[in-house]
Each structure stands twice: as structure tokens, then as C-alpha cells.
């Protein structure tokens, strides 16, 4: 036992110095009470060969070490020069290579805070840090596949061609009787089939948001050339799914409540799992056998961007080689429409649905609710090249911030959005001058459009090449799916060299420069870097950046 505790004593000393927060006076006469230590049996640091060891009635010193840093109690000799010198002539230098002088300074700083609670951490030397984290080249992330489910089509090319032609997907809602509501229009998907993509038994039971997600996810794989043959060769433990939803299975949950009014026996046995936002990613991973990172994020209308950036980070850190990322939402039901009507967020331009969504126009009166899904296949560059994948664009990076201001209103000074954009640029190593295309969040709300526009001008106003548009002018606001669908639009703009128009922008707000905003027709643009913004209720801000692969 003595040999074991003696061998452990340098580690004990480090843990005391690095992990412990104590209340001390000059001679450390006050010790932590039993109550502060959780009421359990106390462990103490006893003298052991002039140093320290963990003594415990319950087991070996190593077992005690692993129990809790909070249970450490230093012996009196810890504060004496003898105790420190027992590790060698230079005290702790035998552990960390630090100089005697720095140790004495550390002791002086510790004792100077008499009566205060503070944490003391011993920093390892620069040499040790380098050994733990060798300098490696950052893994690059590229887009090798994509798919959408939208009011303008369920194929990425069909969808983008409709955007380029200025086609509106806004129409009267047909899924239910809207007569009780002041808003009767939306970006509703009129026809959709899961044939060949989702098993019939699930198609009958799943919420639409999950059906959209599964279909778009599998189509993105097909678009990326992930065939059955490729699936057999890739490492499925390095393949993940991160597709989020702002609202989840709202219809499934609503139907369950209605069934419960009769009897719990009438409830869908899948109502709980199929209503949760994570189950779409989980079900897709089960279908594919992908065992890498798998979860969902829900940050309201910023959901997709959060999922895209986190997916890219998994690849950069080496936790995945391939990630399916994006978002999906469908709340085109009475409770969904009614909820947004109740917060007075929706347009009521029922007489002319195609004109209802009009970002930056003085006559806008709220956003138009839409539904759909967007999925990007993100892949590590070398992995994509090795399998001969077509690379659509490179993902450069992004950022998140929080307004910390209001549940639904943006900060008046736009500080949260500005900070988000600037952090995204810094993280990606991109200069402001290189960003010449922005797919804005612009939802057609009176306050939000202008606040974002002013933030964009603050960051990029000096760039004469800058072009800005809003995909929502044609498909409405797809909530948690908006960011992914708009990311697909940004990647398509890079691929084609065309940016889509802003429709319904007939009378711009005062101070809005039409030289910056794309007009009513598509425009040619050689994109250097594309930025896509998404903001959500709760003050969630997100920005992601794409560029041509070179």
C-alpha cells in the first residue's frame, strides 16, 4: 500500500493544485465542513514520504483519486516549503518543468486571496501542450449532394430553375378549412410521394416533417452518388445524420390529443417518438446503418444553419467523413396556422397570394408560412475525391450568436446579427470584400427585414459587387427547413453563375439601395463567397459561408 500511495503522490499533488477550490486564510486553519463535502465519508491527503497521498477507508489510493476532486483535503505540510520541495529541488518543476520563482509567485497569489473562494490551475508547459495537440492541417468540408422538398419542386434543379424564373409557390391553403382564420394562404406542398423512399407502414403513421426529411435525405445521398456499392465500402461509423426541425411532429401530437379525448386506446402508439424532433435523424440513420454523430438541433427558424455548421465541425474534428445535414418542418395544420396568427406574424394578403411575400417592400405585412425540407450531403474533401464524387461547392464555415433581447423581435441596433456575420468571416478566414452574394433571412416582416439590411450594409456596404436576395419571396418561410433550402439555393447560385430575383419588390423601404438588392429578374454573378443567414425566435442568429471549390 505504501508503495502504491507513494507512486501516486505526484498525481495527488497536481490534482490538489489543478482541481480544488478552497476557502483559505493565511495558515489554512479553516477546513471544509462535512456538509460542504456532501455528507459522505471524508477523504484526506496524508503525509506520504514527505508528499501527499489520498487516504480512504473505502479502497486504494487510485480508486479514491477517481472519486472526486471536491473530496480532497490538503495536509498541513502542503503549504510548507518542505512539502513542495519533497518533489525535488525545484518543487513542482519535476512535474511541469516550471521554475521555482513561478511556483513561489503562485503561492503568493493563492495566499493573497484570504477568505475568498478561488480555483488554482497549474498550466502545463508549452512543450507538453504541443505533444498533446500536434499541429495538423484542418480537414476541408465540401458539398457533394443535395435535395429539397418545397412548394416549387422536390428536385434541387427543378426548384432552382423555378426560382430563377421568379415563380411563386404561395397559394391558398387546401389541406384544411381556413375560413375561421384571417390568413388563408401559405407555401403549401400540393403533391408529394414517398414511393420508393419510405416504407408504406411508416408513410401512414409518420408526421409530414419526418416524411419530408427521410425523402430529402435519401435523395441527397442519391444525388451525391452514394450507391449501394459505395455504401458497402464506406466506414459507417464515420457517417452521421444531423437534420433538425423547429416544430417537430406537431400534427402527430395534435392528433394524439384529439384521440385522448375519446380514450388513450385510440392513440397512435408511435405518437411520442414520431412527435420528437430527433426521430427523423434517428430513423434515417437506422435505414442507412450509419453509426456516426446522430441528433437534431431545434433553434426555431435558425435550425438548419445550426445543423449544417455542427455537421461540418464533426467532419473537421475527424469524428465523421460524411454528414447529412439540414432541416425539415411542416405545420400546415390549424394549430400551426392559428399559433402564428395569434402572434400577429403572418401576412393577410389573401386576395393575391403570389404577392404576399415581399421582403424589403413598404407594403409587406408579415411572413407567409411554408413547409418543406432541405438536406446537404457534406463530406471531407479527401474522402470525396477518393470516391470520385462531384463537388458542388466548399463549405467555409459559419457562426452563431444570440440577441439576448426579445423572444420574437430583433435587437434594434442589430448587434447580434453583426457579431454573427463578423465571427463567421473570422472563423472562415474570409475577408468582407470577398463576399459578393448574400441569401438573406428576410422574411417579409416590417421590423426584421430592415434590421438585417442595415446589419448587412454595416458589414459589406463598401462592396460594389454585392448582390442580396431572399428566397422567401417565392416559397415563403419554411421555418426550421428555411436555412437548408436557402443553402441549397446558395450552392446552386455558385454552380450556375445565376442569382435568383427578388419578386414583389415594387416599392422599396426608404434607405434601401436597389443597387445592392437583386431586381425582378435573375442576374449573372461570378460568386466568390456566398453568405446565407438564418435567424430564429429567441434571438438565435446564424451565418454560413460557401464558395466555389478550388
GUPA-922074 format. One record per residue (C-alpha): x, y, z; chain; residue number from 1; residue in one letter. Coordinates in steps of 0.02 Angstrom, whole numbers, padded with zeros to 5 digits, always signed. Layout:
% residues N
> x_y_z_bado_sevo_nuvo
> X_Y_Z_A_NUM_A;
...
//
This chain:
% residues 550
> x_y_z_bado_sevo_nuvo
> +00000_+00000_+00000_A_1_X;
> +00141_+00119_+00045_A_2_X;
> +00223_+00091_-00123_A_3_X;
> +00061_+00123_-00215_A_4_X;
> +00021_+00283_-00122_A_5_X;
> +00197_+00346_-00139_A_6_X;
> +00191_+00320_-00326_A_7_X;
> +00028_+00413_-00335_A_8_X;
> +00088_+00563_-00234_A_9_X;
> +00144_+00673_-00382_A_10_X;
> -00027_+00648_-00461_A_11_X;
> -00111_+00689_-00295_A_12_X;
> -00014_+00850_-00284_A_13_X;
> -00061_+00901_-00461_A_14_X;
> -00245_+00863_-00432_A_15_X;
> -00247_+00967_-00274_A_16_X;
> -00167_+01113_-00367_A_17_X;
> -00269_+01098_-00526_A_18_X;
> -00442_+01043_-00472_A_19_X;
> -00477_+01106_-00297_A_20_X;
> -00572_+01262_-00245_A_21_X;
> -00550_+01302_-00061_A_22_X;
> -00586_+01437_+00065_A_23_X;
> -00424_+01482_+00147_A_24_X;
> -00341_+01604_+00265_A_25_X;
> -00158_+01631_+00292_A_26_X;
> -00122_+01470_+00387_A_27_X;
> -00270_+01373_+00319_A_28_X;
> -00341_+01343_+00491_A_29_X;
> -00517_+01331_+00421_A_30_X;
> -00557_+01165_+00338_A_31_X;
> -00709_+01122_+00232_A_32_X;
> -00852_+01056_+00336_A_33_X;
> -00928_+00883_+00312_A_34_X;
> -01085_+00966_+00244_A_35_X;
> -00987_+01051_+00106_A_36_X;
> -00910_+00886_+00057_A_37_X;
> -01080_+00808_+00028_A_38_X;
> -01101_+00720_+00195_A_39_X;
> -01006_+00563_+00142_A_40_X;
> -00850_+00489_+00218_A_41_X;
> -00711_+00616_+00209_A_42_X;
> -00551_+00580_+00116_A_43_X;
> -00393_+00667_+00166_A_44_X;
> -00220_+00694_+00099_A_45_X;
> -00099_+00613_+00218_A_46_X;
> +00089_+00630_+00228_A_47_X;
> +00174_+00500_+00124_A_48_X;
> +00363_+00508_+00104_A_49_X;
> +00359_+00695_+00131_A_50_X;
> +00225_+00723_+00000_A_51_X;
> +00041_+00678_-00018_A_52_X;
> -00069_+00530_-00047_A_53_X;
> -00254_+00500_-00040_A_54_X;
> -00306_+00401_+00110_A_55_X;
> -00477_+00322_+00111_A_56_X;
> -00560_+00191_+00215_A_57_X;
> -00650_+00131_+00061_A_58_X;
> -00513_+00071_-00057_A_59_X;
> -00347_+00102_-00139_A_60_X;
> -00274_+00274_-00168_A_61_X;
> -00305_+00262_-00356_A_62_X;
> -00488_+00220_-00327_A_63_X;
> -00501_+00367_-00211_A_64_X;
> -00419_+00479_-00339_A_65_X;
> -00554_+00439_-00465_A_66_X;
> -00697_+00477_-00345_A_67_X;
> -00700_+00667_-00332_A_68_X;
> -00583_+00814_-00332_A_69_X;
> -00701_+00901_-00211_A_70_X;
> -00661_+00775_-00075_A_71_X;
> -00476_+00820_-00066_A_72_X;
> -00415_+00898_+00095_A_73_X;
> -00233_+00955_+00097_A_74_X;
> -00123_+00911_+00243_A_75_X;
> -00032_+01047_+00338_A_76_X;
> +00132_+01006_+00255_A_77_X;
> +00058_+01050_+00084_A_78_X;
> +00082_+01234_+00123_A_79_X;
> +00259_+01215_+00187_A_80_X;
> +00414_+01228_+00080_A_81_X;
> +00462_+01054_+00140_A_82_X;
> +00306_+00979_+00065_A_83_X;
> +00334_+01061_-00103_A_84_X;
> +00519_+01026_-00106_A_85_X;
> +00485_+00843_-00075_A_86_X;
> +00453_+00826_-00261_A_87_X;
> +00628_+00886_-00300_A_88_X;
> +00739_+01036_-00278_A_89_X;
> +00625_+01140_-00388_A_90_X;
> +00460_+01090_-00310_A_91_X;
> +00330_+01057_-00443_A_92_X;
> +00461_+01079_-00579_A_93_X;
> +00485_+00891_-00578_A_94_X;
> +00306_+00878_-00642_A_95_X;
> +00291_+01028_-00758_A_96_X;
> +00465_+01097_-00784_A_97_X;
> +00415_+01263_-00707_A_98_X;
> +00538_+01374_-00618_A_99_X;
> +00548_+01394_-00430_A_100_X;
> +00508_+01577_-00446_A_101_X;
> +00345_+01546_-00537_A_102_X;
> +00293_+01422_-00403_A_103_X;
> +00326_+01548_-00265_A_104_X;
> +00225_+01677_-00360_A_105_X;
> +00083_+01552_-00374_A_106_X;
> +00088_+01526_-00186_A_107_X;
> +00087_+01713_-00154_A_108_X;
> -00063_+01737_-00269_A_109_X;
> -00154_+01595_-00182_A_110_X;
> -00125_+01661_-00006_A_111_X;
> -00166_+01839_-00057_A_112_X;
> -00349_+01794_-00078_A_113_X;
> -00378_+01756_+00105_A_114_X;
> -00559_+01714_+00142_A_115_X;
> -00607_+01703_-00044_A_116_X;
> -00653_+01551_-00145_A_117_X;
> -00542_+01528_-00295_A_118_X;
> -00481_+01392_-00412_A_119_X;
> -00297_+01360_-00438_A_120_X;
> -00242_+01281_-00602_A_121_X;
> -00067_+01232_-00647_A_122_X;
> -00035_+01257_-00832_A_123_X;
> +00071_+01126_-00921_A_124_X;
> +00222_+01185_-01015_A_125_X;
> +00212_+01235_-01198_A_126_X;
> +00311_+01080_-01243_A_127_X;
> +00184_+00964_-01161_A_128_X;
> +00040_+01054_-01246_A_129_X;
> +00120_+01029_-01416_A_130_X;
> +00142_+00845_-01380_A_131_X;
> -00042_+00826_-01338_A_132_X;
> -00106_+00925_-01487_A_133_X;
> +00007_+00905_-01636_A_134_X;
> -00015_+01034_-01772_A_135_X;
> -00117_+00959_-01912_A_136_X;
> -00192_+01029_-02070_A_137_X;
> -00378_+01066_-02048_A_138_X;
> -00492_+00948_-02142_A_139_X;
> -00592_+01034_-02279_A_140_X;
> -00779_+01010_-02300_A_141_X;
> -00866_+01005_-02468_A_142_X;
> -01045_+00986_-02530_A_143_X;
> -01064_+00829_-02637_A_144_X;
> -01253_+00808_-02639_A_145_X;
> -01414_+00900_-02600_A_146_X;
> -01601_+00885_-02609_A_147_X;
> -01757_+00985_-02567_A_148_X;
> -01943_+00963_-02538_A_149_X;
> -02025_+01132_-02572_A_150_X;
> -02180_+01216_-02643_A_151_X;
> -02077_+01243_-02802_A_152_X;
> -02022_+01064_-02828_A_153_X;
> -01939_+00914_-02748_A_154_X;
> -01782_+00913_-02853_A_155_X;
> -01639_+01036_-02825_A_156_X;
> -01626_+01082_-03009_A_157_X;
> -01814_+01100_-03037_A_158_X;
> -01826_+01204_-02878_A_159_X;
> -01686_+01322_-02929_A_160_X;
> -01746_+01342_-03107_A_161_X;
> -01915_+01397_-03039_A_162_X;
> -01826_+01521_-02926_A_163_X;
> -01728_+01591_-03073_A_164_X;
> -01890_+01616_-03169_A_165_X;
> -01971_+01707_-03023_A_166_X;
> -02109_+01578_-02999_A_167_X;
> -02207_+01594_-02837_A_168_X;
> -02254_+01442_-02734_A_169_X;
> -02377_+01537_-02625_A_170_X;
> -02561_+01490_-02642_A_171_X;
> -02722_+01463_-02547_A_172_X;
> -02710_+01328_-02415_A_173_X;
> -02807_+01172_-02465_A_174_X;
> -02761_+01050_-02327_A_175_X;
> -02898_+01111_-02210_A_176_X;
> -03036_+01240_-02196_A_177_X;
> -02954_+01408_-02165_A_178_X;
> -03115_+01510_-02158_A_179_X;
> -03102_+01543_-01969_A_180_X;
> -02929_+01621_-01990_A_181_X;
> -02880_+01793_-02054_A_182_X;
> -02737_+01711_-02151_A_183_X;
> -02786_+01584_-02282_A_184_X;
> -02626_+01570_-02386_A_185_X;
> -02459_+01481_-02372_A_186_X;
> -02315_+01396_-02458_A_187_X;
> -02409_+01232_-02459_A_188_X;
> -02343_+01075_-02545_A_189_X;
> -02489_+01016_-02651_A_190_X;
> -02424_+00845_-02702_A_191_X;
> -02291_+00734_-02626_A_192_X;
> -02250_+00550_-02637_A_193_X;
> -02137_+00442_-02531_A_194_X;
> -02144_+00295_-02651_A_195_X;
> -01976_+00211_-02661_A_196_X;
> -01906_+00313_-02517_A_197_X;
> -02008_+00272_-02362_A_198_X;
> -02088_+00106_-02315_A_199_X;
> -02279_+00112_-02331_A_200_X;
> -02307_+00063_-02149_A_201_X;
> -02212_+00219_-02095_A_202_X;
> -02287_+00331_-02227_A_203_X;
> -02458_+00304_-02149_A_204_X;
> -02402_+00342_-01972_A_205_X;
> -02264_+00473_-01982_A_206_X;
> -02284_+00660_-01974_A_207_X;
> -02252_+00754_-02136_A_208_X;
> -02096_+00835_-02068_A_209_X;
> -02019_+00663_-02048_A_210_X;
> -02076_+00603_-02219_A_211_X;
> -02001_+00758_-02299_A_212_X;
> -01840_+00731_-02202_A_213_X;
> -01820_+00548_-02247_A_214_X;
> -01858_+00577_-02430_A_215_X;
> -01744_+00728_-02448_A_216_X;
> -01605_+00640_-02353_A_217_X;
> -01607_+00487_-02465_A_218_X;
> -01621_+00593_-02622_A_219_X;
> -01469_+00693_-02566_A_220_X;
> -01373_+00529_-02549_A_221_X;
> -01425_+00477_-02723_A_222_X;
> -01378_+00648_-02791_A_223_X;
> -01208_+00629_-02710_A_224_X;
> -01175_+00462_-02792_A_225_X;
> -01187_+00360_-02633_A_226_X;
> -01245_+00199_-02714_A_227_X;
> -01264_+00030_-02630_A_228_X;
> -01091_-00015_-02693_A_229_X;
> -01016_+00141_-02613_A_230_X;
> -01114_+00109_-02453_A_231_X;
> -01030_-00061_-02437_A_232_X;
> -00857_+00019_-02444_A_233_X;
> -00876_+00170_-02330_A_234_X;
> -00848_+00166_-02142_A_235_X;
> -01024_+00184_-02072_A_236_X;
> -00957_+00230_-01901_A_237_X;
> -00891_+00390_-01982_A_238_X;
> -01057_+00434_-02065_A_239_X;
> -01185_+00539_-01971_A_240_X;
> -01354_+00625_-01984_A_241_X;
> -01395_+00795_-01912_A_242_X;
> -01560_+00857_-01982_A_243_X;
> -01663_+00966_-01866_A_244_X;
> -01838_+01033_-01851_A_245_X;
> -01909_+01187_-01768_A_246_X;
> -02083_+01117_-01736_A_247_X;
> -02066_+00928_-01745_A_248_X;
> -02217_+00817_-01765_A_249_X;
> -02349_+00944_-01719_A_250_X;
> -02488_+00856_-01814_A_251_X;
> -02446_+00687_-01734_A_252_X;
> -02455_+00768_-01563_A_253_X;
> -02615_+00861_-01603_A_254_X;
> -02697_+00701_-01667_A_255_X;
> -02645_+00612_-01507_A_256_X;
> -02731_+00744_-01401_A_257_X;
> -02890_+00726_-01502_A_258_X;
> -02884_+00537_-01485_A_259_X;
> -02855_+00552_-01298_A_260_X;
> -03021_+00645_-01282_A_261_X;
> -03101_+00478_-01326_A_262_X;
> -02979_+00356_-01246_A_263_X;
> -02794_+00326_-01232_A_264_X;
> -02828_+00164_-01325_A_265_X;
> -02864_+00268_-01480_A_266_X;
> -02693_+00350_-01478_A_267_X;
> -02560_+00312_-01608_A_268_X;
> -02433_+00202_-01517_A_269_X;
> -02296_+00298_-01608_A_270_X;
> -02361_+00470_-01559_A_271_X;
> -02222_+00508_-01436_A_272_X;
> -02069_+00454_-01537_A_273_X;
> -02140_+00521_-01700_A_274_X;
> -02175_+00691_-01623_A_275_X;
> -01997_+00720_-01563_A_276_X;
> -01877_+00822_-01669_A_277_X;
> -01734_+00697_-01657_A_278_X;
> -01827_+00547_-01726_A_279_X;
> -01809_+00597_-01908_A_280_X;
> -01619_+00591_-01898_A_281_X;
> -01629_+00430_-01799_A_282_X;
> -01744_+00343_-01922_A_283_X;
> -01637_+00394_-02070_A_284_X;
> -01481_+00327_-01983_A_285_X;
> -01571_+00163_-01948_A_286_X;
> -01617_+00146_-02131_A_287_X;
> -01438_+00179_-02185_A_288_X;
> -01347_+00091_-02044_A_289_X;
> -01248_+00249_-02009_A_290_X;
> -01173_+00245_-01835_A_291_X;
> -01084_+00413_-01828_A_292_X;
> -01146_+00575_-01747_A_293_X;
> -01336_+00574_-01743_A_294_X;
> -01452_+00700_-01661_A_295_X;
> -01555_+00852_-01702_A_296_X;
> -01549_+01036_-01658_A_297_X;
> -01700_+01148_-01635_A_298_X;
> -01666_+01335_-01637_A_299_X;
> -01828_+01393_-01716_A_300_X;
> -01802_+01462_-01892_A_301_X;
> -01612_+01456_-01875_A_302_X;
> -01616_+01267_-01852_A_303_X;
> -01545_+01215_-02021_A_304_X;
> -01391_+01326_-02012_A_305_X;
> -01352_+01263_-01838_A_306_X;
> -01362_+01084_-01904_A_307_X;
> -01254_+01122_-02056_A_308_X;
> -01116_+01206_-01956_A_309_X;
> -01114_+01073_-01821_A_310_X;
> -01109_+00937_-01954_A_311_X;
> -00959_+01021_-02034_A_312_X;
> -00874_+01032_-01865_A_313_X;
> -00894_+00845_-01840_A_314_X;
> -00803_+00818_-02005_A_315_X;
> -00667_+00946_-01965_A_316_X;
> -00634_+00862_-01797_A_317_X;
> -00619_+00692_-01881_A_318_X;
> -00775_+00622_-01798_A_319_X;
> -00858_+00595_-01967_A_320_X;
> -00814_+00586_-02150_A_321_X;
> -00992_+00609_-02215_A_322_X;
> -01139_+00702_-02138_A_323_X;
> -01318_+00725_-02198_A_324_X;
> -01370_+00894_-02130_A_325_X;
> -01515_+01016_-02144_A_326_X;
> -01691_+01040_-02081_A_327_X;
> -01873_+00993_-02106_A_328_X;
> -02039_+01066_-02050_A_329_X;
> -02224_+01050_-02087_A_330_X;
> -02354_+01137_-01980_A_331_X;
> -02483_+01172_-02115_A_332_X;
> -02622_+01124_-01994_A_333_X;
> -02749_+01228_-01895_A_334_X;
> -02645_+01235_-01737_A_335_X;
> -02490_+01288_-01834_A_336_X;
> -02578_+01423_-01934_A_337_X;
> -02676_+01480_-01782_A_338_X;
> -02521_+01494_-01674_A_339_X;
> -02432_+01611_-01795_A_340_X;
> -02592_+01709_-01825_A_341_X;
> -02608_+01732_-01637_A_342_X;
> -02435_+01813_-01629_A_343_X;
> -02484_+01925_-01774_A_344_X;
> -02338_+01869_-01880_A_345_X;
> -02423_+01816_-02041_A_346_X;
> -02471_+01910_-02198_A_347_X;
> -02658_+01928_-02230_A_348_X;
> -02645_+01968_-02415_A_349_X;
> -02767_+01828_-02457_A_350_X;
> -02835_+01907_-02616_A_351_X;
> -02666_+01896_-02705_A_352_X;
> -02563_+01753_-02630_A_353_X;
> -02417_+01764_-02752_A_354_X;
> -02390_+01946_-02699_A_355_X;
> -02398_+01914_-02512_A_356_X;
> -02215_+01879_-02476_A_357_X;
> -02122_+02040_-02518_A_358_X;
> -01959_+02066_-02421_A_359_X;
> -01900_+02249_-02408_A_360_X;
> -02058_+02315_-02490_A_361_X;
> -02151_+02452_-02397_A_362_X;
> -02317_+02359_-02417_A_363_X;
> -02262_+02197_-02331_A_364_X;
> -02375_+02143_-02189_A_365_X;
> -02294_+01986_-02118_A_366_X;
> -02217_+01823_-02174_A_367_X;
> -02301_+01681_-02267_A_368_X;
> -02288_+01511_-02183_A_369_X;
> -02218_+01372_-02290_A_370_X;
> -02168_+01190_-02271_A_371_X;
> -02032_+01076_-02337_A_372_X;
> -01858_+01008_-02310_A_373_X;
> -01681_+01037_-02368_A_374_X;
> -01532_+00920_-02348_A_375_X;
> -01348_+00942_-02393_A_376_X;
> -01225_+00799_-02407_A_377_X;
> -01067_+00865_-02326_A_378_X;
> -00907_+00768_-02348_A_379_X;
> -00723_+00778_-02304_A_380_X;
> -00629_+00834_-02459_A_381_X;
> -00505_+00690_-02475_A_382_X;
> -00642_+00564_-02441_A_383_X;
> -00747_+00641_-02581_A_384_X;
> -00601_+00644_-02703_A_385_X;
> -00555_+00464_-02665_A_386_X;
> -00727_+00402_-02715_A_387_X;
> -00736_+00517_-02866_A_388_X;
> -00880_+00623_-02804_A_389_X;
> -00941_+00779_-02893_A_390_X;
> -00902_+00929_-02784_A_391_X;
> -01033_+01066_-02795_A_392_X;
> -00954_+01192_-02675_A_393_X;
> -00844_+01207_-02523_A_394_X;
> -00913_+01245_-02351_A_395_X;
> -00800_+01376_-02274_A_396_X;
> -00875_+01397_-02101_A_397_X;
> -01001_+01498_-02002_A_398_X;
> -01053_+01561_-01832_A_399_X;
> -01194_+01578_-01706_A_400_X;
> -01241_+01718_-01586_A_401_X;
> -01389_+01764_-01477_A_402_X;
> -01477_+01933_-01473_A_403_X;
> -01523_+01909_-01289_A_404_X;
> -01656_+02041_-01315_A_405_X;
> -01833_+01980_-01355_A_406_X;
> -01924_+01819_-01398_A_407_X;
> -01980_+01874_-01570_A_408_X;
> -01910_+02048_-01606_A_409_X;
> -01732_+02080_-01668_A_410_X;
> -01614_+02194_-01574_A_411_X;
> -01642_+02374_-01630_A_412_X;
> -01455_+02402_-01652_A_413_X;
> -01429_+02240_-01748_A_414_X;
> -01278_+02200_-01640_A_415_X;
> -01315_+02013_-01630_A_416_X;
> -01325_+01994_-01819_A_417_X;
> -01170_+02100_-01850_A_418_X;
> -01071_+02000_-01723_A_419_X;
> -01131_+01837_-01801_A_420_X;
> -01077_+01888_-01976_A_421_X;
> -00909_+01954_-01918_A_422_X;
> -00874_+01797_-01817_A_423_X;
> -00920_+01689_-01966_A_424_X;
> -00798_+01784_-02076_A_425_X;
> -00660_+01772_-01947_A_426_X;
> -00688_+01588_-01916_A_427_X;
> -00686_+01553_-02103_A_428_X;
> -00537_+01664_-02141_A_429_X;
> -00640_+01763_-02268_A_430_X;
> -00624_+01950_-02297_A_431_X;
> -00779_+02058_-02315_A_432_X;
> -00727_+02107_-02490_A_433_X;
> -00736_+01926_-02548_A_434_X;
> -00920_+01905_-02503_A_435_X;
> -01018_+01960_-02656_A_436_X;
> -01179_+01861_-02636_A_437_X;
> -01296_+01851_-02486_A_438_X;
> -01452_+01746_-02471_A_439_X;
> -01536_+01846_-02335_A_440_X;
> -01652_+01784_-02199_A_441_X;
> -01776_+01924_-02249_A_442_X;
> -01946_+01851_-02206_A_443_X;
> -02056_+01998_-02261_A_444_X;
> -02087_+02063_-02085_A_445_X;
> -02089_+02252_-02053_A_446_X;
> -01950_+02251_-01922_A_447_X;
> -01841_+02102_-01968_A_448_X;
> -01804_+02146_-02150_A_449_X;
> -01735_+02319_-02113_A_450_X;
> -01633_+02265_-01962_A_451_X;
> -01547_+02132_-02065_A_452_X;
> -01521_+02250_-02212_A_453_X;
> -01437_+02380_-02100_A_454_X;
> -01326_+02245_-02024_A_455_X;
> -01275_+02188_-02198_A_456_X;
> -01235_+02365_-02250_A_457_X;
> -01133_+02388_-02092_A_458_X;
> -01029_+02235_-02136_A_459_X;
> -01024_+02240_-02327_A_460_X;
> -01088_+02411_-02381_A_461_X;
> -00924_+02459_-02463_A_462_X;
> -00926_+02312_-02583_A_463_X;
> -00989_+02371_-02754_A_464_X;
> -01010_+02192_-02816_A_465_X;
> -01126_+02138_-02676_A_466_X;
> -01294_+02062_-02726_A_467_X;
> -01429_+02016_-02599_A_468_X;
> -01591_+01918_-02622_A_469_X;
> -01722_+01824_-02522_A_470_X;
> -01783_+01652_-02573_A_471_X;
> -01933_+01677_-02458_A_472_X;
> -02009_+01799_-02582_A_473_X;
> -02058_+01645_-02685_A_474_X;
> -02080_+01499_-02564_A_475_X;
> -02124_+01585_-02400_A_476_X;
> -02043_+01544_-02235_A_477_X;
> -02007_+01358_-02213_A_478_X;
> -01967_+01383_-02028_A_479_X;
> -01835_+01256_-01972_A_480_X;
> -01808_+01200_-02152_A_481_X;
> -01779_+01376_-02219_A_482_X;
> -01591_+01383_-02191_A_483_X;
> -01556_+01218_-02279_A_484_X;
> -01667_+01257_-02428_A_485_X;
> -01583_+01428_-02443_A_486_X;
> -01412_+01347_-02426_A_487_X;
> -01458_+01238_-02575_A_488_X;
> -01507_+01398_-02668_A_489_X;
> -01338_+01474_-02625_A_490_X;
> -01244_+01320_-02685_A_491_X;
> -01348_+01319_-02844_A_492_X;
> -01304_+01502_-02873_A_493_X;
> -01120_+01455_-02860_A_494_X;
> -01142_+01309_-02980_A_495_X;
> -01243_+01401_-03112_A_496_X;
> -01174_+01577_-03100_A_497_X;
> -01351_+01646_-03087_A_498_X;
> -01436_+01726_-02935_A_499_X;
> -01624_+01723_-02925_A_500_X;
> -01732_+01881_-02920_A_501_X;
> -01823_+01965_-02776_A_502_X;
> -02004_+01960_-02831_A_503_X;
> -02136_+02082_-02767_A_504_X;
> -02006_+02215_-02726_A_505_X;
> -02106_+02356_-02805_A_506_X;
> -02086_+02497_-02679_A_507_X;
> -01925_+02475_-02577_A_508_X;
> -01912_+02539_-02400_A_509_X;
> -01835_+02710_-02378_A_510_X;
> -01647_+02694_-02368_A_511_X;
> -01641_+02526_-02457_A_512_X;
> -01517_+02531_-02600_A_513_X;
> -01584_+02439_-02752_A_514_X;
> -01408_+02432_-02820_A_515_X;
> -01374_+02302_-02685_A_516_X;
> -01536_+02202_-02697_A_517_X;
> -01565_+02089_-02847_A_518_X;
> -01705_+02155_-02956_A_519_X;
> -01859_+02068_-03028_A_520_X;
> -01755_+01965_-03150_A_521_X;
> -01615_+01839_-03123_A_522_X;
> -01439_+01908_-03136_A_523_X;
> -01270_+01841_-03187_A_524_X;
> -01143_+01836_-03047_A_525_X;
> -00972_+01757_-03031_A_526_X;
> -00983_+01714_-02847_A_527_X;
> -00826_+01723_-02743_A_528_X;
> -00905_+01685_-02575_A_529_X;
> -01090_+01662_-02534_A_530_X;
> -01163_+01700_-02362_A_531_X;
> -01329_+01631_-02301_A_532_X;
> -01414_+01700_-02146_A_533_X;
> -01548_+01620_-02037_A_534_X;
> -01622_+01696_-01879_A_535_X;
> -01749_+01621_-01760_A_536_X;
> -01870_+01662_-01620_A_537_X;
> -01771_+01675_-01460_A_538_X;
> -01639_+01785_-01540_A_539_X;
> -01543_+01643_-01623_A_540_X;
> -01430_+01709_-01762_A_541_X;
> -01332_+01602_-01884_A_542_X;
> -01225_+01632_-02037_A_543_X;
> -01142_+01503_-02151_A_544_X;
> -01021_+01527_-02296_A_545_X;
> -00997_+01432_-02459_A_546_X;
> -00876_+01458_-02603_A_547_X;
> -00831_+01377_-02767_A_548_X;
> -00716_+01229_-02740_A_549_X;
> -00540_+01264_-02799_A_550_X;
//
